[in-house]
Amino acid sequence: MRVIRSAESRRTETPNAVMTTLASPTQGGSAQAVWRVEMRPGQAGPLHGIDAEQVWTVLDGGASFEVGASFEVGASFEVGASFEAAASFDADGGTANLGVGDTIVLPADIARRITADAQAGLVAIVVAPASMRAFVVSGTPAGPHPAVADTDKLVPAWVA
C-alpha cells in the first residue's frame, strides 16, 4: 500500500491545460495513472489519440468531448453503452457535452478533442493505464486516420 500525499503531486502545464498527477508509477508503482485536469473557459485541446481507455469525471464546469472514428488498422469505433447518454454519436463519432458529476469512458484509439465550457472552464479527474501513450492526429475527428507508428506515440509527463 502506498499513500501519496498532496505535496507529492506533480503539476504539468501545457498551452491547453494544467494537469496535476495524483498517482503514477513514478509516485509509487501504480499500474493506473490518475490526474486532475484544469482548463480555462473555452480552451480547446489538440486533436489527438490515446492508445488505451480513459475515464473522465467532471468535478467542476463542463466540457464537450468531440470524438471520431477509430484510426488504428483493424479497429472499429463502436457506439455502445459508454456513449448511450450522448445525444449525437454515430458511426463517425460525435460530441458529448458533460457537466458536473458526469463521466465519459473514451475507448482506445479514437480521435478526440476536449473543449472546456465557455463560461465555467473544466476541472476533471482522469484515470487510465499508466502504460497509455498519446499521439497527435490530423484532419477532423471523423477521420480518416492512418495507423500511427509506435515511434510517434509518447507517455505524457503527467502519466509517467
C-alpha positions as CSV (number, residue, x, y, z in Angstrom):
1,M,0.0,0.0,0.0
2,R,1.2,3.5,-0.8
3,V,-0.2,6.8,0.4
4,I,0.6,9.7,-1.9
5,R,0.5,13.0,-0.1
6,S,-0.7,16.2,-1.8
7,A,2.8,17.6,-1.5
8,E,4.0,14.7,-3.8
9,S,1.6,15.6,-6.6
10,R,3.2,16.8,-9.8
11,R,2.0,19.8,-11.9
12,T,2.4,19.9,-15.6
13,E,1.3,23.0,-17.6
14,T,0.6,22.9,-21.4
15,P,-0.8,25.6,-23.6
16,N,-4.2,24.0,-23.2
17,A,-4.5,22.8,-19.6
18,V,-2.8,22.1,-16.3
19,M,-2.5,18.5,-15.3
20,T,-1.8,17.6,-11.7
21,T,-0.6,14.0,-11.3
22,L,-2.2,12.3,-8.3
23,A,-0.9,8.7,-8.8
24,S,1.5,7.3,-11.3
25,P,4.3,4.7,-11.5
26,T,6.9,7.3,-10.5
27,Q,4.9,8.1,-7.4
28,G,4.7,4.6,-6.0
29,G,4.3,1.9,-8.6
30,S,0.7,2.3,-9.6
31,A,-0.5,0.4,-12.7
32,Q,-3.0,3.2,-13.1
33,A,-2.4,6.9,-13.6
34,V,-4.8,9.4,-12.0
35,W,-4.6,13.1,-12.7
36,R,-6.6,16.3,-12.4
37,V,-7.2,18.4,-15.5
38,E,-7.9,22.1,-15.3
39,M,-8.8,24.1,-18.4
40,R,-9.6,27.8,-18.8
41,P,-13.1,28.7,-20.1
42,G,-13.4,28.0,-23.8
43,Q,-9.9,26.4,-24.0
44,A,-9.7,23.5,-26.6
45,G,-7.1,20.8,-26.5
46,P,-5.5,19.4,-29.7
47,L,-7.0,16.7,-31.8
48,H,-5.2,13.6,-30.5
49,G,-5.5,9.9,-29.8
50,I,-4.7,7.7,-26.8
51,D,-3.9,4.0,-27.2
52,A,-5.7,3.0,-24.0
53,E,-9.2,3.5,-22.5
54,Q,-9.6,6.7,-20.4
55,V,-12.3,7.6,-17.9
56,W,-13.0,11.3,-17.3
57,T,-15.2,12.6,-14.5
58,V,-16.2,16.3,-14.4
59,L,-15.7,17.9,-11.0
60,D,-16.5,21.5,-11.9
61,G,-17.5,23.4,-15.0
62,G,-18.1,21.2,-18.1
63,A,-16.7,20.3,-21.5
64,S,-17.6,19.0,-24.9
65,F,-15.9,15.8,-25.9
66,E,-15.7,15.6,-29.7
67,V,-14.8,12.0,-30.7
68,G,-14.3,10.4,-34.1
69,A,-14.0,7.1,-35.8
70,S,-11.2,4.7,-35.0
71,F,-7.9,5.2,-36.8
72,E,-6.0,2.0,-35.8
73,V,-5.8,-0.6,-38.6
74,G,-8.4,-3.3,-37.9
75,A,-10.0,-1.4,-35.0
76,S,-13.6,-0.1,-35.1
77,F,-15.5,2.6,-33.3
78,E,-18.5,1.0,-31.5
79,V,-21.4,3.1,-30.4
80,G,-22.5,1.3,-27.2
81,A,-23.1,1.6,-23.5
82,S,-20.2,4.1,-23.0
83,F,-21.9,6.6,-25.2
84,E,-25.6,5.9,-24.8
85,A,-26.2,9.1,-22.9
86,A,-24.5,11.2,-25.6
87,A,-27.0,12.8,-28.0
88,S,-25.0,12.8,-31.2
89,F,-22.8,9.8,-31.6
90,D,-22.9,7.7,-34.7
91,A,-20.5,5.5,-36.7
92,D,-18.4,8.6,-37.5
93,G,-18.3,9.8,-33.9
94,G,-19.9,12.9,-32.5
95,T,-20.0,15.2,-29.5
96,A,-20.9,14.6,-25.8
97,N,-21.5,17.6,-23.5
98,L,-20.7,16.8,-19.9
99,G,-21.4,18.8,-16.7
100,V,-20.5,18.4,-13.1
101,G,-20.8,14.8,-12.0
102,D,-20.9,13.3,-15.5
103,T,-18.4,10.6,-16.5
104,I,-17.4,9.5,-20.0
105,V,-15.4,6.4,-20.9
106,L,-13.3,7.0,-24.0
107,P,-12.3,3.9,-25.9
108,A,-8.7,3.5,-27.0
109,D,-7.6,4.6,-30.5
110,I,-10.3,7.1,-31.4
111,A,-9.6,10.7,-32.3
112,R,-10.7,13.2,-29.6
113,R,-10.7,16.9,-28.8
114,I,-11.9,18.2,-25.4
115,T,-13.1,21.8,-25.2
116,A,-13.8,23.4,-21.8
117,D,-17.1,25.1,-21.1
118,A,-17.1,28.7,-22.5
119,Q,-18.1,30.3,-19.1
120,A,-17.1,27.8,-16.4
121,G,-14.0,26.1,-17.8
122,L,-13.3,22.5,-16.8
123,V,-12.0,20.6,-13.8
124,A,-11.9,16.8,-14.2
125,I,-10.3,13.7,-12.8
126,V,-8.9,11.3,-15.4
127,V,-7.9,7.6,-14.9
128,A,-6.0,5.5,-17.5
129,P,-3.5,2.7,-17.5
130,A,0.0,4.0,-16.7
131,S,1.2,2.5,-20.0
132,M,-1.0,4.7,-22.1
133,R,0.5,6.7,-24.9
134,A,-0.7,9.8,-26.6
135,F,-0.3,10.9,-30.2
136,V,-1.3,13.7,-32.5
137,V,-3.7,13.1,-35.4
138,S,-4.5,15.4,-38.3
139,G,-7.7,16.1,-40.1
140,T,-11.1,16.0,-38.4
141,P,-12.2,13.7,-35.6
142,A,-14.3,11.7,-38.0
143,G,-11.1,10.7,-40.0
144,P,-9.9,9.1,-42.0
145,H,-6.8,8.5,-40.0
146,P,-3.9,6.2,-40.9
147,A,-2.4,3.9,-38.3
148,V,0.1,5.7,-36.0
149,A,3.6,4.2,-35.7
150,D,4.7,3.3,-32.2
151,T,7.6,5.7,-32.6
152,D,5.1,8.6,-32.9
153,K,3.5,7.8,-29.5
154,L,4.6,9.1,-26.2
155,V,3.8,8.8,-22.5
156,P,2.7,12.2,-21.3
157,A,4.7,13.7,-18.4
158,W,1.6,13.6,-16.1
159,V,1.1,9.9,-16.6
160,A,4.7,8.7,-16.1
